[in-house]
Amino acid sequence: MGVNMSEDLKKRIIELFHEKSKGDKKMFYIRDVTKWLPDEDRHAVQDAVKVLLEEEVLKYWSSGSSTYLILAEFFPKEEPCS
């Protein structure tokens, strides 16, 4: 995958996360992301998501039994202990 294609795919993934995160749902499975882009190679989408995780645009969030992807700006802030 070329650099330009990768950058374009990353931008599209970020835009889709913003679009899909407008409602109450902010956390998605990787398979949700690949379904949003049916014309793209699943592995290319997964690779772009990995880069976005490394760049901290996206973050993993775990419920203990499931792991989700979430935009970093919506990541739950930890409550300070009093």
Biopython code that builds the backbone (N, CA, C, O; Angstrom):
import numpy as np
from Bio.PDB.StructureBuilder import StructureBuilder

atoms = [
    (1, "MET", "N", (0.856, -1.175, 0.000)),
    (1, "MET", "CA", (0.000, 0.000, 0.000)),
    (1, "MET", "C", (0.892, 1.224, 0.000)),
    (1, "MET", "O", (1.786, 1.336, 0.838)),
    (2, "GLY", "N", (0.664, 2.146, -0.928)),
    (2, "GLY", "CA", (1.471, 3.352, -1.015)),
    (2, "GLY", "C", (1.168, 4.314, 0.119)),
    (2, "GLY", "O", (0.134, 4.224, 0.781)),
    (3, "VAL", "N", (2.096, 5.234, 0.324)),
    (3, "VAL", "CA", (1.937, 6.213, 1.403)),
    (3, "VAL", "C", (0.697, 7.073, 1.189)),
    (3, "VAL", "O", (-0.052, 7.316, 2.135)),
    (4, "ASN", "N", (0.466, 7.539, -0.045)),
    (4, "ASN", "CA", (-0.689, 8.395, -0.313)),
    (4, "ASN", "C", (-1.997, 7.655, -0.072)),
    (4, "ASN", "O", (-2.939, 8.213, 0.491)),
    (5, "MET", "N", (-2.051, 6.409, -0.495)),
    (5, "MET", "CA", (-3.256, 5.606, -0.268)),
    (5, "MET", "C", (-3.481, 5.417, 1.223)),
    (5, "MET", "O", (-4.608, 5.502, 1.710)),
    (6, "SER", "N", (-2.405, 5.162, 1.934)),
    (6, "SER", "CA", (-2.495, 4.967, 3.372)),
    (6, "SER", "C", (-3.008, 6.232, 4.053)),
    (6, "SER", "O", (-3.875, 6.161, 4.923)),
    (7, "GLU", "N", (-2.474, 7.390, 3.658)),
    (7, "GLU", "CA", (-2.912, 8.661, 4.250)),
    (7, "GLU", "C", (-4.381, 8.919, 3.935)),
    (7, "GLU", "O", (-5.134, 9.368, 4.799)),
    (8, "ASP", "N", (-4.787, 8.636, 2.700)),
    (8, "ASP", "CA", (-6.176, 8.824, 2.304)),
    (8, "ASP", "C", (-7.089, 7.908, 3.114)),
    (8, "ASP", "O", (-8.140, 8.335, 3.591)),
    (9, "LEU", "N", (-6.690, 6.665, 3.266)),
    (9, "LEU", "CA", (-7.483, 5.699, 4.023)),
    (9, "LEU", "C", (-7.583, 6.117, 5.488)),
    (9, "LEU", "O", (-8.654, 6.025, 6.088)),
    (10, "LYS", "N", (-6.485, 6.572, 6.059)),
    (10, "LYS", "CA", (-6.503, 7.048, 7.449)),
    (10, "LYS", "C", (-7.479, 8.206, 7.610)),
    (10, "LYS", "O", (-8.250, 8.233, 8.570)),
    (11, "LYS", "N", (-7.457, 9.160, 6.686)),
    (11, "LYS", "CA", (-8.383, 10.308, 6.752)),
    (11, "LYS", "C", (-9.822, 9.838, 6.683)),
    (11, "LYS", "O", (-10.673, 10.319, 7.430)),
    (12, "ARG", "N", (-10.100, 8.891, 5.782)),
    (12, "ARG", "CA", (-11.463, 8.379, 5.654)),
    (12, "ARG", "C", (-11.905, 7.665, 6.931)),
    (12, "ARG", "O", (-13.051, 7.808, 7.355)),
    (13, "ILE", "N", (-11.008, 6.905, 7.539)),
    (13, "ILE", "CA", (-11.348, 6.202, 8.792)),
    (13, "ILE", "C", (-11.649, 7.211, 9.889)),
    (13, "ILE", "O", (-12.616, 7.047, 10.633)),
    (14, "ILE", "N", (-10.828, 8.256, 9.999)),
    (14, "ILE", "CA", (-11.065, 9.286, 11.027)),
    (14, "ILE", "C", (-12.408, 9.968, 10.783)),
    (14, "ILE", "O", (-13.179, 10.179, 11.719)),
    (15, "GLU", "N", (-12.691, 10.313, 9.524)),
    (15, "GLU", "CA", (-13.973, 10.949, 9.200)),
    (15, "GLU", "C", (-15.137, 10.040, 9.570)),
    (15, "GLU", "O", (-16.132, 10.503, 10.128)),
    (16, "LEU", "N", (-15.021, 8.747, 9.264)),
    (16, "LEU", "CA", (-16.086, 7.804, 9.596)),
    (16, "LEU", "C", (-16.255, 7.669, 11.114)),
    (16, "LEU", "O", (-17.381, 7.588, 11.605)),
    (17, "PHE", "N", (-15.153, 7.646, 11.849)),
    (17, "PHE", "CA", (-15.259, 7.592, 13.309)),
    (17, "PHE", "C", (-15.996, 8.817, 13.834)),
    (17, "PHE", "O", (-16.850, 8.694, 14.712)),
    (18, "HIS", "N", (-15.675, 10.003, 13.306)),
    (18, "HIS", "CA", (-16.373, 11.222, 13.737)),
    (18, "HIS", "C", (-17.851, 11.143, 13.392)),
    (18, "HIS", "O", (-18.703, 11.480, 14.214)),
    (19, "GLU", "N", (-18.158, 10.700, 12.177)),
    (19, "GLU", "CA", (-19.542, 10.585, 11.729)),
    (19, "GLU", "C", (-20.320, 9.587, 12.584)),
    (19, "GLU", "O", (-21.431, 9.875, 13.029)),
    (20, "LYS", "N", (-19.732, 8.416, 12.809)),
    (20, "LYS", "CA", (-20.421, 7.356, 13.557)),
    (20, "LYS", "C", (-20.482, 7.662, 15.060)),
    (20, "LYS", "O", (-21.310, 7.095, 15.773)),
    (21, "SER", "N", (-19.610, 8.553, 15.541)),
    (21, "SER", "CA", (-19.553, 8.859, 16.980)),
    (21, "SER", "C", (-20.454, 10.023, 17.372)),
    (21, "SER", "O", (-20.417, 10.474, 18.517)),
    (22, "LYS", "N", (-21.263, 10.514, 16.435)),
    (22, "LYS", "CA", (-22.135, 11.657, 16.734)),
    (22, "LYS", "C", (-23.258, 11.291, 17.698)),
    (22, "LYS", "O", (-23.753, 12.150, 18.428)),
    (23, "GLY", "N", (-23.658, 10.042, 17.705)),
    (23, "GLY", "CA", (-24.717, 9.602, 18.613)),
    (23, "GLY", "C", (-24.135, 9.172, 19.941)),
    (23, "GLY", "O", (-23.059, 9.622, 20.334)),
    (24, "ASP", "N", (-24.845, 8.304, 20.626)),
    (24, "ASP", "CA", (-24.386, 7.808, 21.929)),
    (24, "ASP", "C", (-23.238, 6.822, 21.789)),
    (24, "ASP", "O", (-22.390, 6.719, 22.676)),
    (25, "LYS", "N", (-23.211, 6.103, 20.684)),
    (25, "LYS", "CA", (-22.184, 5.073, 20.507)),
    (25, "LYS", "C", (-20.872, 5.717, 20.064)),
    (25, "LYS", "O", (-20.822, 6.415, 19.051)),
    (26, "LYS", "N", (-19.820, 5.476, 20.828)),
    (26, "LYS", "CA", (-18.509, 6.041, 20.520)),
    (26, "LYS", "C", (-17.453, 4.952, 20.331)),
    (26, "LYS", "O", (-16.356, 5.227, 19.844)),
    (27, "MET", "N", (-17.783, 3.715, 20.716)),
    (27, "MET", "CA", (-16.817, 2.621, 20.685)),
    (27, "MET", "C", (-17.237, 1.594, 19.635)),
    (27, "MET", "O", (-18.411, 1.241, 19.520)),
    (28, "PHE", "N", (-16.252, 1.127, 18.874)),
    (28, "PHE", "CA", (-16.541, 0.214, 17.778)),
    (28, "PHE", "C", (-15.526, -0.915, 17.734)),
    (28, "PHE", "O", (-14.383, -0.758, 18.165)),
    (29, "TYR", "N", (-15.952, -2.044, 17.212)),
    (29, "TYR", "CA", (-15.051, -3.167, 16.977)),
    (29, "TYR", "C", (-14.290, -2.919, 15.673)),
    (29, "TYR", "O", (-14.750, -2.158, 14.822)),
    (30, "ILE", "N", (-13.142, -3.550, 15.516)),
    (30, "ILE", "CA", (-12.394, -3.446, 14.268)),
    (30, "ILE", "C", (-13.242, -3.941, 13.102)),
    (30, "ILE", "O", (-13.144, -3.404, 11.998)),
    (31, "ARG", "N", (-14.075, -4.957, 13.329)),
    (31, "ARG", "CA", (-14.916, -5.465, 12.240)),
    (31, "ARG", "C", (-15.950, -4.424, 11.803)),
    (31, "ARG", "O", (-16.366, -4.423, 10.644)),
    (32, "ASP", "N", (-16.373, -3.530, 12.721)),
    (32, "ASP", "CA", (-17.275, -2.437, 12.331)),
    (32, "ASP", "C", (-16.570, -1.528, 11.331)),
    (32, "ASP", "O", (-17.145, -1.124, 10.320)),
    (33, "VAL", "N", (-15.313, -1.215, 11.634)),
    (33, "VAL", "CA", (-14.540, -0.309, 10.783)),
    (33, "VAL", "C", (-14.345, -0.913, 9.391)),
    (33, "VAL", "O", (-14.474, -0.212, 8.387)),
    (34, "THR", "N", (-14.038, -2.204, 9.329)),
    (34, "THR", "CA", (-13.851, -2.836, 8.014)),
    (34, "THR", "C", (-15.179, -2.876, 7.239)),
    (34, "THR", "O", (-15.174, -2.809, 6.010)),
    (35, "LYS", "N", (-16.311, -2.985, 7.942)),
    (35, "LYS", "CA", (-17.618, -2.982, 7.268)),
    (35, "LYS", "C", (-17.973, -1.599, 6.727)),
    (35, "LYS", "O", (-18.697, -1.486, 5.738)),
    (36, "TRP", "N", (-17.460, -0.537, 7.376)),
    (36, "TRP", "CA", (-17.723, 0.825, 6.896)),
    (36, "TRP", "C", (-17.075, 1.055, 5.533)),
    (36, "TRP", "O", (-17.513, 1.918, 4.773)),
    (37, "LEU", "N", (-16.040, 0.289, 5.227)),
    (37, "LEU", "CA", (-15.268, 0.469, 3.990)),
    (37, "LEU", "C", (-15.253, -0.834, 3.187)),
    (37, "LEU", "O", (-14.203, -1.458, 3.028)),
    (38, "PRO", "N", (-16.424, -1.243, 2.682)),
    (38, "PRO", "CA", (-16.512, -2.554, 2.015)),
    (38, "PRO", "C", (-15.669, -2.666, 0.744)),
    (38, "PRO", "O", (-15.323, -3.773, 0.331)),
    (39, "ASP", "N", (-15.335, -1.538, 0.122)),
    (39, "ASP", "CA", (-14.556, -1.584, -1.116)),
    (39, "ASP", "C", (-13.050, -1.625, -0.859)),
    (39, "ASP", "O", (-12.259, -1.801, -1.786)),
    (40, "GLU", "N", (-12.665, -1.462, 0.399)),
    (40, "GLU", "CA", (-11.239, -1.482, 0.752)),
    (40, "GLU", "C", (-10.832, -2.873, 1.223)),
    (40, "GLU", "O", (-11.642, -3.613, 1.782)),
    (41, "ASP", "N", (-9.580, -3.217, 0.993)),
    (41, "ASP", "CA", (-9.045, -4.472, 1.498)),
    (41, "ASP", "C", (-9.058, -4.443, 3.028)),
    (41, "ASP", "O", (-8.594, -3.485, 3.646)),
    (42, "ARG", "N", (-9.588, -5.490, 3.616)),
    (42, "ARG", "CA", (-9.706, -5.570, 5.080)),
    (42, "ARG", "C", (-8.356, -5.383, 5.766)),
    (42, "ARG", "O", (-8.264, -4.721, 6.800)),
    (43, "HIS", "N", (-7.317, -5.965, 5.190)),
    (43, "HIS", "CA", (-5.985, -5.863, 5.798)),
    (43, "HIS", "C", (-5.439, -4.441, 5.710)),
    (43, "HIS", "O", (-4.752, -3.979, 6.621)),
    (44, "ALA", "N", (-5.745, -3.749, 4.615)),
    (44, "ALA", "CA", (-5.318, -2.352, 4.473)),
    (44, "ALA", "C", (-6.002, -1.488, 5.529)),
    (44, "ALA", "O", (-5.379, -0.600, 6.111)),
    (45, "VAL", "N", (-7.289, -1.752, 5.775)),
    (45, "VAL", "CA", (-8.027, -1.011, 6.807)),
    (45, "VAL", "C", (-7.423, -1.309, 8.176)),
    (45, "VAL", "O", (-7.204, -0.392, 8.967)),
    (46, "GLN", "N", (-7.154, -2.568, 8.461)),
    (46, "GLN", "CA", (-6.565, -2.943, 9.746)),
    (46, "GLN", "C", (-5.192, -2.296, 9.925)),
    (46, "GLN", "O", (-4.865, -1.840, 11.021)),
    (47, "ASP", "N", (-4.384, -2.251, 8.860)),
    (47, "ASP", "CA", (-3.071, -1.615, 8.936)),
    (47, "ASP", "C", (-3.197, -0.121, 9.207)),
    (47, "ASP", "O", (-2.438, 0.436, 10.000)),
    (48, "ALA", "N", (-4.161, 0.529, 8.546)),
    (48, "ALA", "CA", (-4.372, 1.964, 8.759)),
    (48, "ALA", "C", (-4.821, 2.220, 10.197)),
    (48, "ALA", "O", (-4.393, 3.195, 10.815)),
    (49, "VAL", "N", (-5.680, 1.352, 10.732)),
    (49, "VAL", "CA", (-6.125, 1.486, 12.125)),
    (49, "VAL", "C", (-4.933, 1.334, 13.082)),
    (49, "VAL", "O", (-4.826, 2.065, 14.067)),
    (50, "LYS", "N", (-4.049, 0.390, 12.787)),
    (50, "LYS", "CA", (-2.853, 0.214, 13.627)),
    (50, "LYS", "C", (-2.020, 1.488, 13.673)),
    (50, "LYS", "O", (-1.541, 1.887, 14.735)),
    (51, "VAL", "N", (-1.851, 2.125, 12.516)),
    (51, "VAL", "CA", (-1.081, 3.375, 12.458)),
    (51, "VAL", "C", (-1.796, 4.460, 13.264)),
    (51, "VAL", "O", (-1.149, 5.215, 13.989)),
    (52, "LEU", "N", (-3.112, 4.545, 13.147)),
    (52, "LEU", "CA", (-3.879, 5.544, 13.908)),
    (52, "LEU", "C", (-3.776, 5.284, 15.413)),
    (52, "LEU", "O", (-3.783, 6.227, 16.204)),
    (53, "LEU", "N", (-3.682, 4.023, 15.809)),
    (53, "LEU", "CA", (-3.469, 3.688, 17.219)),
    (53, "LEU", "C", (-2.074, 4.136, 17.663)),
    (53, "LEU", "O", (-1.913, 4.688, 18.752)),
    (54, "GLU", "N", (-1.067, 3.895, 16.817)),
    (54, "GLU", "CA", (0.300, 4.312, 17.141)),
    (54, "GLU", "C", (0.400, 5.834, 17.232)),
    (54, "GLU", "O", (1.148, 6.361, 18.055)),
    (55, "GLU", "N", (-0.356, 6.539, 16.384)),
    (55, "GLU", "CA", (-0.359, 8.004, 16.381)),
    (55, "GLU", "C", (-1.263, 8.565, 17.476)),
    (55, "GLU", "O", (-1.340, 9.780, 17.658)),
    (56, "GLU", "N", (-1.944, 7.682, 18.204)),
    (56, "GLU", "CA", (-2.846, 8.028, 19.307)),
    (56, "GLU", "C", (-4.041, 8.870, 18.860)),
    (56, "GLU", "O", (-4.582, 9.661, 19.633)),
    (57, "VAL", "N", (-4.443, 8.689, 17.604)),
    (57, "VAL", "CA", (-5.689, 9.282, 17.116)),
    (57, "VAL", "C", (-6.839, 8.409, 17.601)),
    (57, "VAL", "O", (-7.899, 8.900, 17.988)),
    (58, "LEU", "N", (-6.599, 7.102, 17.569)),
    (58, "LEU", "CA", (-7.541, 6.119, 18.105)),
    (58, "LEU", "C", (-6.908, 5.480, 19.329)),
    (58, "LEU", "O", (-5.686, 5.463, 19.480)),
    (59, "LYS", "N", (-7.768, 4.950, 20.209)),
    (59, "LYS", "CA", (-7.278, 4.224, 21.379)),
    (59, "LYS", "C", (-8.101, 2.958, 21.537)),
    (59, "LYS", "O", (-9.239, 2.861, 21.077)),
    (60, "TYR", "N", (-7.484, 1.990, 22.205)),
    (60, "TYR", "CA", (-8.224, 0.798, 22.597)),
    (60, "TYR", "C", (-8.941, 1.097, 23.903)),
    (60, "TYR", "O", (-8.410, 1.789, 24.771)),
    (61, "TRP", "N", (-10.151, 0.571, 24.032)),
    (61, "TRP", "CA", (-10.874, 0.631, 25.304)),
    (61, "TRP", "C", (-11.415, -0.763, 25.557)),
    (61, "TRP", "O", (-12.022, -1.367, 24.672)),
    (62, "SER", "N", (-11.201, -1.275, 26.753)),
    (62, "SER", "CA", (-11.636, -2.637, 27.069)),
    (62, "SER", "C", (-12.668, -2.624, 28.181)),
    (62, "SER", "O", (-12.536, -1.908, 29.174)),
    (63, "SER", "N", (-13.693, -3.432, 27.988)),
    (63, "SER", "CA", (-14.722, -3.592, 29.014)),
    (63, "SER", "C", (-14.361, -4.755, 29.937)),
    (63, "SER", "O", (-15.060, -5.021, 30.914)),
    (64, "GLY", "N", (-13.275, -5.436, 29.623)),
    (64, "GLY", "CA", (-12.889, -6.630, 30.366)),
    (64, "GLY", "C", (-13.154, -7.871, 29.538)),
    (64, "GLY", "O", (-12.371, -8.821, 29.559)),
    (65, "SER", "N", (-14.263, -7.862, 28.807)),
    (65, "SER", "CA", (-14.572, -9.020, 27.966)),
    (65, "SER", "C", (-14.460, -8.691, 26.478)),
    (65, "SER", "O", (-14.299, -9.587, 25.649)),
    (66, "SER", "N", (-14.547, -7.405, 26.145)),
    (66, "SER", "CA", (-14.468, -6.975, 24.743)),
    (66, "SER", "C", (-13.519, -5.801, 24.623)),
    (66, "SER", "O", (-13.378, -4.997, 25.545)),
    (67, "THR", "N", (-12.870, -5.716, 23.472)),
    (67, "THR", "CA", (-11.972, -4.595, 23.214)),
    (67, "THR", "C", (-12.525, -3.793, 22.053)),
    (67, "THR", "O", (-12.862, -4.339, 21.003)),
    (68, "TYR", "N", (-12.613, -2.497, 22.259)),
    (68, "TYR", "CA", (-13.178, -1.594, 21.274)),
    (68, "TYR", "C", (-12.133, -0.584, 20.818)),
    (68, "TYR", "O", (-11.081, -0.423, 21.438)),
    (69, "LEU", "N", (-12.453, 0.093, 19.714)),
    (69, "LEU", "CA", (-11.678, 1.232, 19.244)),
    (69, "LEU", "C", (-12.503, 2.482, 19.508)),
    (69, "LEU", "O", (-13.724, 2.473, 19.347)),
    (70, "ILE", "N", (-11.840, 3.549, 19.909)),
    (70, "ILE", "CA", (-12.524, 4.793, 20.210)),
    (70, "ILE", "C", (-11.615, 5.946, 19.812)),
    (70, "ILE", "O", (-10.394, 5.844, 19.932)),
    (71, "LEU", "N", (-12.203, 7.045, 19.338)),
    (71, "LEU", "CA", (-11.401, 8.236, 19.064)),
    (71, "LEU", "C", (-10.787, 8.708, 20.380)),
    (71, "LEU", "O", (-11.456, 8.707, 21.414)),
    (72, "ALA", "N", (-9.534, 9.105, 20.347)),
    (72, "ALA", "CA", (-8.832, 9.522, 21.562)),
    (72, "ALA", "C", (-9.580, 10.639, 22.284)),
    (72, "ALA", "O", (-9.582, 10.689, 23.514)),
    (73, "GLU", "N", (-10.219, 11.542, 21.523)),
    (73, "GLU", "CA", (-10.923, 12.664, 22.149)),
    (73, "GLU", "C", (-12.137, 12.220, 22.968)),
    (73, "GLU", "O", (-12.594, 12.957, 23.843)),
    (74, "PHE", "N", (-12.659, 11.031, 22.695)),
    (74, "PHE", "CA", (-13.806, 10.509, 23.446)),
    (74, "PHE", "C", (-13.394, 9.490, 24.507)),
    (74, "PHE", "O", (-14.242, 8.948, 25.216)),
    (75, "PHE", "N", (-12.094, 9.231, 24.612)),
    (75, "PHE", "CA", (-11.619, 8.243, 25.581)),
    (75, "PHE", "C", (-11.988, 8.702, 26.982)),
    (75, "PHE", "O", (-11.725, 9.851, 27.338)),
    (76, "PRO", "N", (-12.601, 7.817, 27.800)),
    (76, "PRO", "CA", (-13.013, 8.222, 29.151)),
    (76, "PRO", "C", (-11.823, 8.675, 29.981)),
    (76, "PRO", "O", (-10.806, 7.987, 30.058)),
    (77, "LYS", "N", (-11.963, 9.826, 30.592)),
    (77, "LYS", "CA", (-10.912, 10.338, 31.472)),
    (77, "LYS", "C", (-10.985, 9.595, 32.806)),
    (77, "LYS", "O", (-12.073, 9.302, 33.300)),
    (78, "GLU", "N", (-9.848, 9.300, 33.371)),
    (78, "GLU", "CA", (-9.845, 8.619, 34.668)),
    (78, "GLU", "C", (-10.187, 9.630, 35.754)),
    (78, "GLU", "O", (-9.690, 10.756, 35.770)),
    (79, "GLU", "N", (-11.041, 9.193, 36.648)),
    (79, "GLU", "CA", (-11.412, 10.037, 37.766)),
    (79, "GLU", "C", (-10.283, 10.060, 38.787)),
    (79, "GLU", "O", (-9.762, 9.005, 39.150)),
    (80, "PRO", "N", (-9.897, 11.238, 39.254)),
    (80, "PRO", "CA", (-8.859, 11.278, 40.286)),
    (80, "PRO", "C", (-9.351, 10.650, 41.591)),
    (80, "PRO", "O", (-10.505, 10.834, 41.978)),
    (81, "CYS", "N", (-8.489, 9.922, 42.250)),
    (81, "CYS", "CA", (-8.856, 9.311, 43.518)),
    (81, "CYS", "C", (-8.802, 10.368, 44.613)),
    (81, "CYS", "O", (-7.869, 11.169, 44.669)),
    (82, "SER", "N", (-9.819, 10.366, 45.492)),
    (82, "SER", "CA", (-9.780, 11.355, 46.575)),
    (82, "SER", "C", (-9.446, 10.723, 47.896)),
    (82, "SER", "O", (-9.373, 11.416, 48.911)),
]
sb = StructureBuilder()
sb.init_structure("model")
sb.init_model(0)
sb.init_chain("A")
sb.init_seg("    ")
for serial, (resi, resn, name, xyz) in enumerate(atoms, 1):
    if name == "N":
        sb.init_residue(resn, " ", resi, " ")
    sb.init_atom(name, np.array(xyz, "f"), 0.0, 1.0, " ", f" {name:<3s}", serial, name[0])
structure = sb.get_structure()
